[in-house]
Amino acid sequence: MTVPRSAQVYAQFLLPHLTSAAHLVDIGCGSGELSLDLATYVGHLTGIDVDDAEVEAARQSARRLGVDNANFVRGDAYDLDPPHQADVVFAHSVLEALDRPEAALIEMKRILRPGGLVAVASVEYGGLILTGRDETPLRRFYEIRERLWQIEGADPYRGRQLRGLLLDAGFVDVTATTMSIAYGTASAVEEFGRARAEDCTDDWYVSSAQRHGLTTADELASMRQAWVAWSESSTSYAAFAWCQALGWNR
Ligand SMILES: C[S@@+](CC[C@H](N)C(=O)[O-])C[C@H]1O[C@@H](n2cnc3c(N)ncnc32)[C@H](O)[C@@H]1O
């Protein structure tokens, strides 16, 4: 079973700044996995996502878990309209998917109260640590994924840009940090490797990679096999860099 991601791990850089009175707006909240955990640290959380299905999934999880201080609405990071001004705006694993991150940050600043805080986190593919018996097809998997992201307007190297992006958007006292998420136990390696093996048959990955001439059915099958083997090997290890930044609206 997949262990849910927690705010303690993924939003640790933000937690010391949260108060029980704060209104936290989570932009690109997805299915609410982190939002619902974050809601326990604040007075109210508004989750916003452009995808209706994700918003509905977040609402259902809130009902199932009995979280009554969070609401989820459809909205666009480029055109925000929350019901109240935010004390804190959070965007986790979102800016890397946007082709105009500066515009989204300026919009986040617009809904922050004076003195409010923005907290963003993005993966940084330049910080990937990956080892195992047969690394070549695994690295090739990421080479293709990075290329697909770039073709679709996303940026696998957004993490390193966060400090500059926040300063350019007008935030002050900006602090950027990096943390690592490691897959270094038998169960973590198994889960991570199997998930990547499944990615090699994922509709989006397969159809986009083939449409753009980046891979073949044979290569996809060999990468899938390599990830399955990696997931079962005691020499396997992987870690991802997550860059994070805080900035104030003064
Ligand atoms: C990788 S998911 C991250 C979800 C969540 N923040 C987390 O870390 O678990 C990225 C989310 O951003 C949302 N998203 C992408 N573009 C958006 C936009 N312009 N406005 C709002 N949400 C957006 C997607 O629908 C998706 O749910």
The ligand as an SDF file (V2000), in Angstrom:
LIG
                    3D

 27 29  0  0  0  0  0  0  0  0999 V2000
    1.8220   17.3220   -9.4940 C   0  0  0  0  0  0  0  0  0  0  0  0
    0.2520   17.8820   -8.9940 S   0  0  0  0  0  0  0  0  0  0  0  0
    0.6040   18.4340   -7.3450 C   0  0  0  0  0  0  0  0  0  0  0  0
   -0.5710   18.3190   -6.4200 C   0  0  0  0  0  0  0  0  0  0  0  0
   -0.2950   18.7370   -4.9760 C   0  0  0  0  0  0  0  0  0  0  0  0
    0.1020   20.1210   -4.8560 N   0  0  0  0  0  0  0  0  0  0  0  0
    0.7280   17.8300   -4.3580 C   0  0  0  0  0  0  0  0  0  0  0  0
    1.8990   18.2180   -4.2650 O   0  0  0  0  0  0  0  0  0  0  0  0
    0.3630   16.7290   -3.9940 O   0  0  0  0  0  0  0  0  0  0  0  0
    0.0540   19.4210   -9.8640 C   0  0  0  0  0  0  0  0  0  0  0  0
   -1.3520   19.9790   -9.7670 C   0  0  0  0  0  0  0  0  0  0  0  0
   -1.3700   21.2990  -10.3030 O   0  0  0  0  0  0  0  0  0  0  0  0
   -2.5980   21.4790  -10.9750 C   0  0  0  0  0  0  0  0  0  0  0  0
   -2.4640   22.5880  -11.9180 N   0  0  0  0  0  0  0  0  0  0  0  0
   -1.7630   22.6240  -13.0730 C   0  0  0  0  0  0  0  0  0  0  0  0
   -1.8860   23.8250  -13.6740 N   0  0  0  0  0  0  0  0  0  0  0  0
   -2.6900   24.5720  -12.8680 C   0  0  0  0  0  0  0  0  0  0  0  0
   -3.2030   25.8980  -12.9430 C   0  0  0  0  0  0  0  0  0  0  0  0
   -2.9090   26.7020  -13.9750 N   0  0  0  0  0  0  0  0  0  0  0  0
   -3.9730   26.3440  -11.9410 N   0  0  0  0  0  0  0  0  0  0  0  0
   -4.2820   25.5300  -10.8860 C   0  0  0  0  0  0  0  0  0  0  0  0
   -3.8390   24.2680  -10.7800 N   0  0  0  0  0  0  0  0  0  0  0  0
   -3.0410   23.7900  -11.7530 C   0  0  0  0  0  0  0  0  0  0  0  0
   -2.8530   20.1470  -11.6460 C   0  0  0  0  0  0  0  0  0  0  0  0
   -4.2090   19.9650  -12.0030 O   0  0  0  0  0  0  0  0  0  0  0  0
   -2.3830   19.1650  -10.5640 C   0  0  0  0  0  0  0  0  0  0  0  0
   -3.4220   18.7650   -9.7210 O   0  0  0  0  0  0  0  0  0  0  0  0
  1  2  1  0
  2  3  1  0
  2 10  1  0
  3  4  1  0
  4  5  1  0
  5  6  1  0
  5  7  1  0
  7  8  2  0
  7  9  1  0
 10 11  1  0
 11 12  1  0
 11 26  1  0
 12 13  1  0
 13 14  1  0
 13 24  1  0
 14 15  1  0
 14 23  1  0
 15 16  2  0
 16 17  1  0
 17 18  1  0
 17 23  2  0
 18 19  1  0
 18 20  2  0
 20 21  1  0
 21 22  2  0
 22 23  1  0
 24 25  1  0
 24 26  1  0
 26 27  1  0
M  CHG  2   2   1   9  -1
M  END
$$$$
